[in-house]
Amino acid sequence: TEEFTSPTYGDTIIAIECLNEPFPQQDWELDFLKQFYQSAYTTVRDAAQHPGVVIALDEAFKGLRTWDGFMTEPDWTGVAMDTVSALVGSLGATRARADLSARLRYVKLRSRWH
């Protein structure tokens, strides 16, 4: 985090994703992931040289509704949810996620940093 938010990169790094595509199967795994995200947020915030860097959280194939109310302002700032809109392959299905309010929050968040 410290390296990629340094002035050397000229604010080209706008987000840091804590974990890419976790896949919790049990409730306790999801709870563990949420605790990890909160801890990672603090770690990134403490190390970031650019305070405007967004901290991206992967929705873990759970859908955006699973994350409603999780790490929201004012306690958690500069957080965005990374989501996958279609899945094919080992899951054996394609699913679409169209949560307009979450996408609008992301656009609003991004507009603050530009």
C-alpha positions in Angstrom: 0.0 0.0 0.0 2.7 2.5 1.0 4.6 1.8 -2.3 1.6 2.2 -4.6 0.1 5.2 -3.0 3.4 7.1 -3.0 3.8 10.3 -5.1 6.0 8.4 -7.5 2.8 6.9 -9.1 1.2 10.4 -9.4 -2.2 9.2 -8.1 -2.6 6.6 -10.8 -3.5 4.0 -8.3 -7.0 4.9 -7.3 -8.0 1.7 -5.5 -6.5 -1.2 -3.6 -8.4 -4.5 -3.4 -7.9 -6.4 -0.2 -8.6 -9.9 -1.6 -9.6 -11.1 -5.0 -12.6 -13.4 -5.4 -12.8 -15.1 -2.0 -15.4 -17.9 -2.0 -16.8 -18.4 1.5 -19.1 -21.5 1.7 -20.2 -21.4 5.4 -21.6 -18.6 7.5 -18.5 -18.6 9.7 -16.3 -18.2 6.6 -18.3 -15.1 5.6 -18.1 -13.7 9.1 -14.3 -14.3 9.0 -14.1 -12.5 5.7 -16.0 -9.5 7.0 -13.6 -9.3 10.0 -10.6 -9.6 7.6 -12.0 -6.7 5.5 -12.3 -4.5 8.5 -8.8 -5.3 9.6 -7.4 -4.8 6.1 -9.2 -1.4 5.8 -7.3 -0.2 8.9 -4.0 -1.6 7.6 -4.4 0.1 4.2 -5.5 3.4 5.7 -2.6 3.4 8.1 -0.1 2.7 5.3 -1.5 4.8 2.5 0.4 7.9 1.6 -2.6 9.1 -0.5 -5.6 9.4 1.8 -8.1 9.3 -1.1 -7.2 5.8 -2.2 -10.4 3.6 -2.4 -10.4 0.3 -0.6 -12.1 -2.3 -2.8 -13.8 -5.3 -1.3 -14.8 -8.3 -3.4 -18.4 -9.3 -2.9 -17.3 -13.0 -2.7 -20.0 -14.3 -5.1 -22.6 -13.5 -2.4 -24.4 -10.7 -4.2 -24.6 -7.1 -3.2 -27.5 -7.5 -0.8 -25.4 -9.6 1.5 -23.2 -6.6 2.1 -26.0 -4.0 2.7 -24.9 -1.8 5.6 -21.5 -3.3 5.8 -18.6 -0.8 6.2 -20.6 2.2 5.3 -20.0 5.9 5.9 -19.4 7.7 8.2 -17.3 5.1 10.0 -15.8 3.6 6.9 -14.9 6.1 4.1 -13.6 5.4 0.6 -14.9 1.8 0.3 -16.2 0.3 -2.9 -17.6 -3.2 -3.6 -16.1 -5.2 -6.5 -18.8 -7.4 -8.0 -18.9 -10.0 -10.8 -22.0 -9.6 -13.0 -21.9 -13.1 -14.6 -20.5 -16.4 -13.5 -19.9 -19.4 -15.8 -18.1 -22.7 -15.2 -17.7 -24.5 -12.0 -20.8 -23.0 -10.5 -22.8 -24.3 -13.5 -24.9 -21.2 -13.8 -25.0 -17.6 -15.1 -26.4 -15.0 -12.8 -26.8 -11.3 -13.2 -26.5 -8.8 -10.5 -28.1 -5.4 -11.1 -28.1 -3.5 -7.9 -28.5 0.0 -9.1 -28.1 1.7 -5.8 -24.7 0.0 -5.1 -23.5 1.0 -8.5 -24.6 4.6 -8.0 -22.8 4.7 -4.6 -19.7 3.5 -6.4 -20.0 6.3 -9.1 -20.6 8.9 -6.3 -17.5 7.6 -4.4 -15.3 7.7 -7.5 -16.4 11.2 -8.4 -15.1 12.5 -5.1 -11.5 11.5 -6.0 -11.5 13.1 -9.5 
